[in-house]
Amino acid sequence: MGNYQFVLKDKITTKLGFKAIYENKEAVNNQVEQLSEGSKLKITQYKIEQQETTPPSYFNEGTLLKAMESPQKFFKLNNKKHNETLKETGGIGTVATRADIIDKLFNMNAIESRDGKIKVTSKGKQILELAPQKLTSPLLTAEWEEKLSLIEQGKYNANQFISEMKSFTHEVVNEIKESKQNYKHDNLTTTECPTCGKFMIKVKTKNGQMLVCQDPKCKTKKNVQRKTNARCPNCHKKMMLFGKGKEAVYRCVCGHTETQAQMDKRHKNKKSDKVNKKDLKKYMNNDEGIENNPFQDALKGLKF
């Protein structure tokens, strides 16, 4: 039609199967007549629909593990052989190391979890921009795995591979050292580190937020908020803890707030309302605890 090329796809029923018992076979087998290449089909009706493409859904920990196992489905490499290598070798990492890789990304604040969705943090984006491109592509994994496979088959020299790895490491390290790009903390706070005095940065973890010293050598951390096992008395969801000690405050997403003193008092009263097993056993064994028992009164004077 004009300058546009249309492709027709249709399914032709060759055997009706159980539909053969229907009386109106024409309605069952209402299909476009079978066409051959070059045939012309007259269009009597058409309908144009406007739709928008949706972005791919975010990974969670489960889908991210599957993506690491089959990265060739998400990163189409130019070399088909490398795609096959990634497929055969089981992707990035191994079954035993993939979960550990994800945990390290969480711990270094490169990724964070929001409502079960894994999202890249500002730090993670900067790392991807600052790191050499070779380190951020699965192509490197494919090339290494391909050479390891050749070594296993006796078609590649192991010492040569080790020499190439050393040269590659020196090359990448020098490239990073000579780079003029600098990492910038966009989550820097005015809180001073109690150990070294430098300003601390606010990072998000799986269970809340914490302050971490910007100096990697210091490694000082302070909890700002974290998810607890304490349940809200209204909606019974887990509450977030802010602060520590007597000044700690528990807050729920429903709006309920409790101080540490109120929380302690509520749990103390909750425990005191319960009867312990020792008192319950003592009560059950004591006849005086049973009152107004008509069977006991009727059989009281009966002698055998």
C-alpha positions as a printed Julia matrix, in Angstrom:
304×3 Matrix{Float64}:
   0.0     0.0    0.0
   1.87    3.01  -1.28
   5.36    3.13   0.23
   4.35    1.03   3.23
   4.84   -2.71   3.43
   2.34   -4.74   5.45
   2.77   -8.29   6.69
  -0.23  -10.57   7.21
  -0.03  -13.37   9.77
  -2.9   -15.82  10.11
  -3.58  -19.27  11.53
  -5.24  -21.78   9.21
  -7.18  -24.62  10.8
  -6.44  -27.85   8.96
  -8.49  -30.13  11.26
 -11.51  -28.93  13.22
 -11.16  -31.56  15.94
 -14.04  -31.41  18.44
 -15.37  -28.3   16.64
 -16.45  -30.6   13.79
 -19.61  -31.46  15.77
 -20.78  -27.84  15.56
 -23.62  -27.26  13.09
 -22.34  -23.91  11.84
 -18.92  -24.94  10.61
 -18.57  -21.79   8.56
 -18.66  -19.63  11.7
 -16.06  -21.85  13.37
 -13.74  -21.74  10.41
 -14.23  -18.05   9.66
 -10.75  -17.18   8.46
  -9.02  -15.09   5.88
  -8.6   -17.04   2.67
  -5.2   -18.64   2.39
  -2.83  -16.42   0.45
   0.41  -17.06  -1.35
   3.35  -14.72  -1.8
   2.46  -11.81  -4.1
  -1.31  -12.26  -3.71
  -3.48   -9.19  -3.24
  -6.05   -8.79  -0.47
  -8.76   -6.16  -0.54
  -9.06   -4.25   2.75
 -12.65   -3.3    3.55
 -12.24   -2.1    7.15
  -9.34   -0.89   9.26
  -8.81    0.58  12.7
  -5.78    2.58  13.83
  -4.88    2.39  17.52
  -2.35    4.6   19.25
  -0.28    2.96  21.98
   2.76    3.93  23.98
   5.66    1.64  24.75
   6.24    0.98  28.43
   9.72    0.81  29.97
  10.98   -2.54  31.26
   9.95   -3.32  34.82
  12.51   -2.88  37.6
  14.47   -5.87  38.85
  13.93   -7.4   42.24
  16.51   -9.68  43.84
  14.99  -12.78  42.22
  14.78  -11.38  38.68
  18.23   -9.8   39.01
  19.71  -13.22  39.81
  18.06  -14.63  36.67
  19.38  -11.71  34.61
  22.92  -12.4   35.87
  22.47  -16.03  34.86
  21.38  -15.06  31.32
  22.82  -11.58  30.6
  22.77  -12.22  26.84
  18.99  -11.68  26.95
  19.47   -8.1   28.18
  22.79   -7.13  26.55
  22.98   -8.02  22.88
  26.67   -8.25  22.04
  27.8    -7.69  18.46
  29.67  -10.97  18.4
  27.24  -13.93  18.33
  30.0   -16.19  19.6
  30.27  -14.12  22.79
  26.51  -14.4   23.3
  26.77  -18.16  23.03
  29.74  -18.18  25.42
  27.76  -16.29  28.08
  24.87  -18.71  27.62
  27.06  -21.8   27.92
  29.1   -20.58  30.9
  26.08  -19.53  32.95
  26.42  -15.75  32.72
  27.96  -13.43  35.3
  29.32  -15.09  38.43
  28.27  -18.51  39.68
  25.32  -19.85  41.64
  27.38  -19.46  44.83
  28.64  -15.9   44.16
  25.74  -14.03  42.5
  23.84  -13.34  45.72
  27.09  -12.16  47.34
  27.7    -9.75  44.43
  24.23   -8.22  44.95
  24.85   -7.88  48.72
  28.12   -6.06  48.05
  26.33   -3.61  45.74
  23.79   -2.97  48.52
  26.52   -2.54  51.15
  28.49   -0.06  49.03
  25.24    1.87  48.38
  25.45    1.39  44.6
  21.88    0.05  44.53
  18.91    0.34  46.88
  15.54   -1.36  47.3
  12.36    0.72  47.11
   9.06   -1.14  47.53
  10.77   -4.35  46.42
  12.25   -2.72  43.29
  16.03   -2.47  42.9
  17.11    0.97  41.71
  20.54    2.42  41.01
  21.58    5.14  43.47
  23.35    8.37  42.58
  26.57    6.74  43.72
  25.96    3.75  41.46
  25.36    6.0   38.45
  28.58    7.91  39.12
  30.53    4.66  39.45
  29.24    3.54  36.04
  30.26    6.88  34.52
  33.69    6.98  36.17
  34.67    3.34  35.64
  36.34    2.34  32.35
  33.81    1.01  29.87
  35.55   -2.37  29.72
  34.66   -3.03  33.35
  30.97   -2.24  32.93
  30.27   -4.5   29.93
  29.5    -8.24  29.99
  31.7    -8.46  26.89
  34.74   -8.69  29.19
  33.23  -11.69  31.0
  32.47  -13.35  27.65
  36.04  -12.88  26.4
  37.57  -14.26  29.6
  35.2   -17.23  29.72
  35.97  -17.99  26.07
  39.72  -18.08  26.76
  39.25  -20.19  29.89
  37.25  -22.65  27.81
  40.07  -22.8   25.23
  42.61  -23.38  28.04
  40.47  -26.26  29.28
  40.54  -27.76  25.77
  44.31  -27.27  25.5
  43.99  -24.7   22.7
  45.22  -21.66  24.63
  48.25  -21.08  26.84
  47.4   -20.51  30.51
  50.55  -18.45  31.19
  49.68  -16.16  28.3
  46.21  -15.63  29.76
  47.7   -14.75  33.18
  50.08  -12.31  31.5
  47.15  -10.68  29.66
  45.21  -10.36  32.94
  48.16   -8.59  34.61
  48.57   -6.2   31.67
  44.84   -5.46  31.64
  44.86   -4.73  35.39
  47.79   -2.28  35.09
  46.11   -0.6   32.12
  42.78   -0.11  33.91
  44.35    1.12  37.16
  46.49    3.66  35.29
  43.45    4.83  33.33
  41.53    5.46  36.56
  44.5     7.25  38.17
  44.99    9.54  35.18
  41.31   10.38  34.91
  40.41   13.97  35.87
  36.85   13.07  36.82
  36.06   13.14  40.55
  33.36   11.47  42.6
  30.97   13.92  44.26
  28.86   13.12  47.32
  25.33   14.42  46.77
  24.13   12.95  50.08
  26.62   14.72  52.33
  25.23   15.85  55.73
  26.41   18.39  58.32
  26.87   15.65  60.92
  30.51   15.24  61.88
  32.03   11.79  62.22
  32.73   11.07  65.92
  35.95    9.25  64.95
  37.72   11.44  62.38
  35.64   14.64  62.35
  34.76   14.54  58.63
  31.2    15.09  57.46
  29.11   11.93  57.21
  26.94   10.84  54.28
  23.4     9.47  54.5
  22.9     6.1   52.81
  19.87    3.84  52.42
  20.01    0.19  53.38
  17.5    -2.66  53.18
  16.23   -1.92  56.68
  16.37    1.88  56.75
  18.9     4.71  56.66
  22.25    5.25  58.32
  25.08    7.77  58.44
  28.45    6.59  57.13
  31.76    8.43  57.26
  32.79    9.67  53.82
  36.32    8.38  54.42
  36.37    4.65  53.43
  39.29    4.07  55.79
  37.3     5.31  58.82
  34.33    2.92  58.44
  32.31    4.66  61.19
  28.54    4.12  60.92
  25.54    5.48  62.81
  21.94    4.31  62.52
  19.48    7.07  61.61
  16.44    4.88  61.11
  15.83    1.18  60.78
  12.93   -1.21  60.47
  12.14   -3.09  63.67
  10.05   -6.13  64.59
   7.85   -3.97  66.83
   4.29   -3.99  65.5
   1.97   -0.99  65.32
  -1.04   -1.4   67.67
  -3.35    0.04  64.98
  -2.39   -1.58  61.66
   0.07   -4.22  62.99
   2.78   -3.29  60.46
   6.45   -3.17  61.41
   7.49    0.22  62.77
  10.58    2.31  61.97
  12.96    3.29  64.78
  14.47    6.77  64.82
  17.29    7.6   67.23
  18.45    5.4   70.09
  18.22    5.05  73.85
  15.58    6.96  75.8
  15.2     9.47  72.97
  14.24    6.8   70.43
  10.94    7.21  68.59
   8.91    4.52  66.77
   6.85    5.56  63.75
   4.46    3.65  61.52
   3.39    4.35  57.94
  -0.2     4.78  59.2
   0.91    7.8   61.27
   1.09    6.18  64.72
   4.08    7.37  66.81
   5.43    6.12  70.14
   8.38    7.09  72.3
  10.67    4.46  73.77
   9.02    4.93  77.18
   5.54    4.4   75.72
   6.71    1.33  73.84
   8.26   -0.18  77.0
   5.11    0.54  79.03
   2.82   -1.01  76.39
   4.88   -4.21  76.22
   5.12   -4.37  80.02
   1.33   -4.18  80.39
   0.92   -6.72  77.62
   3.11   -9.19  79.48
   1.43   -8.57  82.87
  -2.04   -9.33  81.44
  -1.0   -12.87  80.56
  -1.18  -15.83  82.95
   2.01  -17.84  83.04
   2.01  -21.63  82.73
   2.91  -22.19  86.38
  -0.09  -20.23  87.71
  -2.4   -21.88  85.17
  -1.33  -25.37  86.23
  -1.75  -24.47  89.89
  -5.27  -23.16  89.22
  -6.32  -26.24  87.24
  -5.14  -28.57  90.02
  -6.96  -26.6   92.73
 -10.57  -27.75  93.36
 -11.35  -24.4   94.92
 -10.98  -22.78  91.54
 -14.08  -24.66  90.29
 -17.28  -22.94  91.39
 -20.98  -23.58  90.71
 -20.46  -27.07  89.34
 -23.92  -28.82  89.43
 -22.45  -32.29  88.78
 -20.11  -31.92  91.73
 -22.98  -30.85  94.0
 -25.22  -33.76  92.87
 -22.59  -36.43  93.37
 -21.12  -34.96  96.54
 -23.01  -37.24  99.0
 -23.06  -40.36  96.82
 -21.32  -43.4   98.35
 -20.29  -46.56  96.47
